[in-house]
Amino acid sequence: MANNAIFGERYRVIAIDDQNLVLRGIRSGDVLTIKNADPENPLTEADYPPGKLIALNDPSTNTQS
């Protein structure tokens, strides 16, 4: 998968714990594990319930006003 291709995909949450979010691409079937960069604020199932569809944003394209 090309590096920027991950941002054109939608993902379904398949697992979560305090420090990891595991996603599966809807079209590609690729599995990604997103590591929590802020251990002081754990990931929660309330925020990312299994089965939820999400899209990833490329932080290098975000512009601040």
DSSP file (Angstrom, degrees, kcal/mol; ACC not computed):
  #  RESIDUE AA STRUCTURE BP1 BP2  ACC     N-H-->O    O-->H-N    N-H-->O    O-->H-N    TCO  KAPPA ALPHA  PHI   PSI    X-CA   Y-CA   Z-CA
    1    1 A M              0   0    0      0, 0.0     5,-0.1     0, 0.0     2,-0.0   0.000 360.0 360.0 360.0 131.0    0.0    0.0    0.0
    2    2 A A    >>  -     0   0    0      1,-0.1     3,-1.0     2,-0.1     4,-0.7  -0.359 360.0-113.8 -65.3 149.0    1.4    3.4   -0.9
    3    3 A N  G >4 S+     0   0    0      1,-0.3     3,-0.7     2,-0.2     4,-0.2   0.883 116.7  41.5 -54.1 -43.6    2.0    5.7    2.1
    4    4 A N  G >4 S+     0   0    0      1,-0.2     3,-1.2     2,-0.1     4,-0.3   0.608  96.5  80.2 -83.3  -9.1   -0.7    8.2    1.1
    5    5 A A  G X4 S+     0   0    0     -3,-1.0     3,-1.4     1,-0.3     4,-0.3   0.776  79.3  69.2 -66.2 -25.8   -3.2    5.4    0.1
    6    6 A I  G X< S+     0   0    0     -4,-0.7     3,-0.7    -3,-0.7    50,-0.4   0.784  94.6  56.3 -63.8 -24.1   -4.1    4.9    3.7
    7    7 A F  G <  S+     0   0    0     -3,-1.2    -1,-0.3     1,-0.2    -2,-0.2   0.592 101.7  55.6 -85.2  -9.7   -5.8    8.3    3.7
    8    8 A G  G <  S+     0   0    0     -3,-1.4     2,-0.3    -4,-0.3    -1,-0.2   0.363  97.5  82.6 -97.1   3.7   -8.1    7.4    0.8
    9    9 A E    <   -     0   0    0     -3,-0.7    47,-0.6    -4,-0.3     2,-0.4  -0.726  69.9-137.4-107.3 152.7   -9.4    4.3    2.6
   10   10 A R  E     -A   55   0A   0     -2,-0.3    16,-2.9    45,-0.1    17,-0.4  -0.877  24.9-154.5-106.0 148.1  -12.2    3.9    5.1
   11   11 A Y  E     -AB  54  25A   0     43,-3.5    43,-3.0    -2,-0.4     2,-0.5  -0.893  12.4-142.3-127.0 150.4  -11.6    1.6    8.1
   12   12 A R  E     -AB  53  24A   0     12,-2.4    12,-2.1    -2,-0.3     2,-0.4  -0.941  29.1-119.2-109.2 133.5  -13.6   -0.4   10.5
   13   13 A V  E     + B   0  23A   0     39,-2.4    38,-2.9    -2,-0.5    10,-0.2  -0.566  37.2 169.1 -69.2 124.9  -12.5   -0.6   14.1
   14   14 A I  E     +     0   0A   0      8,-2.9     2,-0.3     1,-0.4     9,-0.2   0.612  62.8   2.5-113.3 -18.5  -11.8   -4.3   14.9
   15   15 A A  E     - B   0  22A   0      7,-1.5     7,-2.8    34,-0.1    -1,-0.4  -0.975  58.6-175.6-162.7 154.0  -10.1   -4.0   18.3
   16   16 A I  E     + B   0  21A   0     -2,-0.3     2,-0.3     5,-0.2     5,-0.2  -0.989   7.9 164.5-152.3 144.0   -9.1   -1.4   20.9
   17   17 A D        -     0   0    0      3,-2.2     3,-0.4    -2,-0.3    26,-0.2  -0.826  59.5 -76.0-141.1-173.8   -7.2   -1.1   24.1
   18   18 A D  S    S+     0   0    0     -2,-0.3    25,-2.5     1,-0.2     3,-0.1   0.809 128.6  22.2 -56.0 -32.7   -5.7    1.8   26.1
   19   19 A Q  S    S+     0   0    0     23,-0.2    17,-2.8     1,-0.1     2,-0.4   0.462 117.4  56.6-118.6  -3.7   -2.7    2.2   23.7
   20   20 A N  E     - C   0  35A   0     -3,-0.4    -3,-2.2    15,-0.2     2,-0.5  -0.991  48.6-165.9-138.6 140.3   -3.7    0.6   20.4
   21   21 A L  E     -BC  16  34A   0     13,-2.3    13,-3.3    -2,-0.4     2,-0.5  -0.991  15.7-158.3-121.8 120.5   -6.4    1.0   17.8
   22   22 A V  E     -BC  15  33A   0     -7,-2.8    -8,-2.9    -2,-0.5    -7,-1.5  -0.888  15.1-179.1-106.8 125.5   -6.7   -1.8   15.3
   23   23 A L  E     -BC  13  32A   0      9,-2.9     9,-2.6    -2,-0.5     2,-0.4  -0.883  18.5-151.7-124.2 151.0   -8.4   -1.1   12.0
   24   24 A R  E     -BC  12  31A   0    -12,-2.1   -12,-2.4    -2,-0.3     7,-0.2  -0.994  27.4-118.5-123.7 129.2   -9.2   -3.0    8.8
   25   25 A G  E  >  -B   11   0A   0      5,-3.1     4,-1.0    -2,-0.4   -14,-0.2  -0.405  14.2-142.7 -64.1 134.6   -9.6   -1.3    5.5
   26   26 A I  T  4 S+     0   0    0    -16,-2.9    -1,-0.1     2,-0.1   -15,-0.1   0.934  97.8  22.9 -65.1 -47.9  -13.0   -1.7    3.9
   27   27 A R  T  4 S+     0   0    0    -17,-0.4    -1,-0.1     1,-0.1   -16,-0.1   0.908 132.8  36.7 -85.2 -45.8  -11.8   -2.0    0.3
   28   28 A S  T  4 S-     0   0    0      2,-0.1    -2,-0.1     1,-0.1     3,-0.1   0.805  86.5-140.2 -81.7 -30.5   -8.2   -3.3    0.8
   29   29 A G     <  +     0   0    0     -4,-1.0    -3,-0.1     1,-0.3    -1,-0.1   0.442  48.8 151.7  79.2  -0.6   -8.7   -5.5    3.8
   30   30 A D        -     0   0    0     -6,-0.1    -5,-3.1     1,-0.1     2,-0.5  -0.369  39.8-138.2 -64.5 141.7   -5.3   -4.2    5.1
   31   31 A V  E     -C   24   0A   0     -7,-0.2     2,-0.4    -3,-0.1    -7,-0.2  -0.900  21.0-173.2-105.7 129.0   -5.0   -4.2    8.9
   32   32 A L  E     -C   23   0A   0     -9,-2.6    -9,-2.9    -2,-0.5     2,-0.5  -0.930  14.6-153.1-119.5 143.9   -3.4   -1.2   10.7
   33   33 A T  E     -C   22   0A   0     -2,-0.4     2,-0.6   -11,-0.2   -11,-0.2  -0.977  11.3-159.0-115.4 118.9   -2.5   -0.7   14.3
   34   34 A I  E     -C   21   0A   0    -13,-3.3   -13,-2.3    -2,-0.5     2,-0.3  -0.866  11.0-144.3 -98.4 122.3   -2.5    2.9   15.4
   35   35 A K  E     -C   20   0A   0     -2,-0.6     2,-0.5   -15,-0.2   -15,-0.2  -0.694  20.5-114.9 -87.4 137.2   -0.4    3.5   18.6
   36   36 A N        -     0   0    0    -17,-2.8    -1,-0.1    -2,-0.3   -18,-0.0  -0.590  22.0-164.0 -71.5 121.0   -1.6    6.0   21.1
   37   37 A A  S    S+     0   0    0     -2,-0.5    -1,-0.2     1,-0.2   -18,-0.0   0.567  80.4  56.1 -82.6  -9.1    0.9    8.9   21.1
   38   38 A D    >   +     0   0    0      3,-0.2     3,-2.2     1,-0.1    -1,-0.2  -0.753  59.0 178.3-127.1  84.1   -0.5   10.3   24.4
   39   39 A P  T 3  S+     0   0    0      0, 0.0    -1,-0.1     0, 0.0    -2,-0.1   0.710  79.6  68.8 -61.1 -19.7   -0.5    7.6   27.1
   40   40 A E  T 3  S+     0   0    0      1,-0.3    -2,-0.0     2,-0.0     0, 0.0   0.740 103.7  46.1 -69.1 -21.8   -1.9   10.1   29.6
   41   41 A N  S <  S-     0   0    0     -3,-2.2    -1,-0.3   -23,-0.1    -3,-0.2  -0.813  89.0-154.7-122.4  88.0   -5.2   10.0   27.6
   42   42 A P        -     0   0    0      0, 0.0   -23,-0.2     0, 0.0     2,-0.1  -0.210  21.2-107.2 -64.3 151.6   -6.0    6.3   26.9
   43   43 A L        -     0   0    0    -25,-2.5     2,-0.3   -26,-0.2   -23,-0.1  -0.494  39.8-154.5 -71.3 147.6   -8.1    5.3   23.9
   44   44 A T     >  -     0   0    0     -2,-0.1     4,-2.1     1,-0.1     3,-0.5  -0.941  27.7-130.1-130.1 151.7  -11.6    4.1   24.9
   45   45 A E  T  4 S+     0   0    0     -2,-0.3    -1,-0.1     1,-0.2    -2,-0.0   0.765 110.0  63.7 -66.0 -25.4  -14.2    1.8   23.4
   46   46 A A  T  4 S+     0   0    0      1,-0.2    -1,-0.2     2,-0.2    -3,-0.0   0.878 109.6  38.7 -64.9 -36.9  -16.7    4.7   23.9
   47   47 A D  T  4 S+     0   0    0     -3,-0.5    -2,-0.2     1,-0.2    -1,-0.2   0.846 132.9  24.6 -79.6 -36.0  -14.7    6.8   21.4
   48   48 A Y  S  < S-     0   0    0     -4,-2.1    -1,-0.2     6,-0.0    -2,-0.2  -0.615  79.5-172.4-131.0  70.4  -13.9    3.9   19.0
   49   49 A P    >   -     0   0    0      0, 0.0     3,-2.3     0, 0.0   -36,-0.3  -0.384  39.3 -94.4 -66.1 141.6  -16.5    1.2   19.4
   50   50 A P  T 3  S+     0   0    0      0, 0.0   -36,-0.2     0, 0.0     3,-0.1  -0.298 114.2  29.2 -54.3 135.3  -15.8   -2.0   17.5
   51   51 A G  T 3  S+     0   0    0    -38,-2.9   -37,-0.1     1,-0.3     2,-0.1   0.177  86.4 135.9  97.3 -16.3  -17.5   -1.9   14.1
   52   52 A K    <   -     0   0    0     -3,-2.3   -39,-2.4   -40,-0.1     2,-0.4  -0.395  52.0-131.4 -65.9 139.5  -17.3    1.9   13.8
   53   53 A L  E     +A   12   0A   0    -41,-0.2     2,-0.3    -3,-0.1   -41,-0.2  -0.789  34.3 168.8 -91.4 134.2  -16.3    3.2   10.4
   54   54 A I  E     -A   11   0A   0    -43,-3.0   -43,-3.5    -2,-0.4     2,-0.3  -0.939  24.9-145.1-139.1 162.6  -13.6    5.9   10.4
   55   55 A A  E     -A   10   0A   0     -2,-0.3     2,-0.3   -45,-0.2   -45,-0.1  -0.951  20.5-128.5-123.9 148.4  -11.3    7.7    7.9
   56   56 A L        -     0   0    0    -47,-0.6     2,-0.4   -50,-0.4   -47,-0.1  -0.744  16.4-143.8 -96.5 145.1   -7.7    8.8    8.6
   57   57 A N        -     0   0    0     -2,-0.3   -49,-0.1   -49,-0.0     3,-0.0  -0.886  17.2-122.2-109.1 140.9   -6.5   12.3    7.9
   58   58 A D    >   -     0   0    0     -2,-0.4     3,-1.8     1,-0.2     4,-0.4  -0.717  17.8-157.3 -79.9 111.4   -3.0   13.2    6.7
   59   59 A P  G >  S+     0   0    0      0, 0.0     3,-0.7     0, 0.0    -1,-0.2   0.737  88.3  65.9 -65.2 -20.6   -1.6   15.5    9.3
   60   60 A S  G 3  S+     0   0    0      1,-0.2    -2,-0.0    -3,-0.0    -3,-0.0   0.655 101.2  49.7 -75.4 -12.6    0.9   17.0    6.8
   61   61 A T  G <  S+     0   0    0     -3,-1.8     2,-0.3     2,-0.1    -1,-0.2   0.492  84.0 108.6-102.0  -4.3   -2.0   18.5    4.8
   62   62 A N    <   -     0   0    0     -3,-0.7     2,-0.4    -4,-0.4    -5,-0.0  -0.563  52.6-162.6 -73.0 132.0   -3.7   20.1    7.8
   63   63 A T        -     0   0    0     -2,-0.3     2,-0.4     2,-0.0    -2,-0.1  -0.931   7.9-142.5-115.6 142.2   -3.4   23.9    7.7
   64   64 A Q              0   0    0     -2,-0.4    -2,-0.0     1,-0.1     0, 0.0  -0.843 360.0 360.0-104.0 139.0   -4.0   26.1   10.7
   65   65 A S              0   0    0     -2,-0.4    -1,-0.1     0, 0.0    -2,-0.0   0.452 360.0 360.0 -84.3 360.0   -5.6   29.5   10.3
